Amino acid sequence: MKKSVILICGALCACNSAYVKDNTMVPGSIVFADRGGYGMKRSIKEQLENHGYKVIVGTAKSVRDLESSETLESMNLDSIQIPDNARYVVKVSERQEKFQSFFCPFSGFWWWNFNVSIADQKTGEELLAWRGRGCANGELRKLNDVLGKLKAY
C-alpha cells in the first residue's frame, strides 16, 4: 500500500516539463492570444494582464467564427492574422478539463493537460515551451512562477 501511494505521488509530481528563457518578456508589450479555451487558455490571458502585458485576441472574420465552436476549435494561429504591433504570441493547446475529486480535492478539483508556447515575434525566438498536467491551482501557481521568470525588469 505504501509503495502504491509513493508511486502515485511521484508520478503526479513529474507531470511538467518546461523550457523558460529568463528575463526576456518586456512588460507593457502587446501579447497576441487565441480566443476562448479551457482552463489554461483562459487563465494565461488573465495572468499575462496581471503581470503588466496588454493581451489582444484578434477579431473574428465573420459571425460564423463567433457562433461555431467547430470553426473556433479548428482554427489555429497559422490561419489567423496576427497584428503587426503584437510583440509576443501565446499558443496554448489543451485537453478538456477533468473533474478529479481524488487527486485534486485541495487544489481546485480540475485536472489540466496542456502545452504552452510563447514566441517573440521580433526575434523569432521561443521564450517558453511548457508541457504540463496537474491540478488547476497548482498549475496556476506554476504559471505565475513561469511568467515571473520571463519578465524582464
C-alpha positions in Angstrom: 0.0 0.0 0.0 2.8 2.5 1.0 4.6 1.8 -2.3 1.5 2.4 -4.3 0.9 5.8 -2.6 4.6 6.8 -3.2 4.4 5.7 -6.8 1.2 7.7 -7.4 2.6 10.8 -5.7 5.9 10.5 -7.7 4.0 10.2 -11.0 1.9 13.3 -10.3 4.9 15.4 -9.3 6.7 14.6 -12.6 4.0 16.0 -14.9 5.6 19.2 -16.1 8.5 19.9 -18.5 9.4 23.5 -19.3 12.0 25.4 -21.2 12.0 29.0 -20.0 14.2 31.8 -21.3 14.5 34.0 -18.3 14.2 37.8 -18.3 13.1 38.1 -22.0 9.5 39.5 -22.0 9.2 43.3 -21.8 6.3 44.4 -19.5 3.8 46.6 -21.2 4.2 44.8 -24.6 1.3 43.5 -26.6 0.7 39.8 -26.5 -1.5 38.0 -29.0 -3.5 35.0 -27.8 -6.2 32.8 -29.3 -9.8 33.3 -28.2 -11.7 31.0 -25.8 -10.4 27.8 -24.4 -10.4 25.7 -21.3 -8.6 26.4 -18.0 -5.0 27.2 -19.1 -6.0 29.1 -22.2 -8.3 31.4 -20.2 -6.0 31.7 -17.3 -2.8 32.6 -19.2 -4.5 35.7 -20.7 -5.7 36.9 -17.3 -2.3 36.2 -15.7 -0.4 38.0 -18.5 -2.5 41.1 -17.9 -1.8 40.8 -14.2 1.9 40.8 -15.0 1.6 44.0 -17.0 1.2 42.9 -20.6 -1.6 44.1 -22.9 -3.4 41.0 -24.3 -5.3 41.1 -27.5 -7.2 38.2 -29.0 -7.9 39.5 -32.5 -11.2 39.9 -34.3 -13.5 37.4 -35.8 -13.7 37.4 -39.6 -17.4 36.6 -39.6 -20.3 36.0 -37.2 -20.0 32.3 -38.0 -16.5 32.3 -36.4 -18.1 33.5 -33.2 -21.0 31.1 -33.2 -19.5 27.8 -34.3 -17.4 26.0 -31.7 -16.3 23.7 -34.5 -14.9 26.6 -36.5 -13.2 28.0 -33.5 -11.7 24.7 -32.4 -10.3 24.0 -35.9 -8.8 27.5 -36.2 -5.1 27.7 -35.4 -2.6 30.6 -35.3 -1.5 29.9 -38.8 -4.9 30.9 -40.2 -5.3 34.0 -38.0 -3.9 37.3 -38.9 -1.5 38.3 -36.1 -1.4 42.1 -35.7 1.8 43.8 -36.6 2.1 45.5 -33.2 2.0 42.2 -31.3 5.4 41.6 -29.8 4.7 38.1 -28.4 2.4 35.3 -29.4 0.9 32.7 -27.0 -0.2 29.4 -28.3 -2.0 27.0 -25.9 -3.3 23.6 -26.8 -5.1 21.6 -24.2 -7.5 18.8 -23.5 -10.8 19.3 -21.8 -10.5 19.7 -18.0 -11.4 16.6 -16.0 -13.0 16.6 -12.6 -10.6 14.9 -10.2 -12.1 14.6 -6.7 -9.5 12.0 -5.6 -6.3 13.7 -6.8 -7.2 17.4 -6.6 -9.5 17.9 -3.6 -7.4 20.7 -2.2 -6.2 22.1 -5.4 -9.2 23.2 -7.4 -10.7 19.8 -8.3 -9.9 20.1 -12.0 -7.1 18.3 -13.8 -5.5 20.2 -16.7 -3.4 18.7 -19.5 -1.8 21.4 -21.8 1.1 22.7 -23.9 2.0 26.3 -23.8 4.4 28.2 -26.2 5.3 31.9 -26.1 7.3 33.3 -29.0 8.9 36.7 -29.6 7.7 38.0 -33.0 10.6 40.5 -33.2 13.4 38.0 -32.8 11.7 34.7 -33.7 12.8 33.0 -30.5 10.6 30.7 -28.5 10.7 32.0 -24.9 8.6 29.3 -23.3 7.9 25.7 -24.2 5.9 24.1 -21.4 4.2 20.7 -21.4 2.2 20.2 -18.2 -0.6 18.5 -16.5 -1.9 18.7 -13.0 -4.4 20.1 -10.6 -5.8 23.6 -11.5 -4.5 25.6 -8.5 -1.1 24.0 -8.7 -0.7 24.8 -12.4 -1.8 28.4 -11.8 0.9 28.8 -9.2 3.4 27.3 -11.7 2.1 29.7 -14.4 2.7 32.7 -12.2 6.2 31.5 -11.4 7.0 31.0 -15.1 5.6 34.4 -16.0 7.7 36.0 -13.2 10.8 34.3 -14.7 10.0 35.5 -18.2 9.5 39.1 -17.1 12.5 41.4 -18.0 12.9 44.0 -15.2 
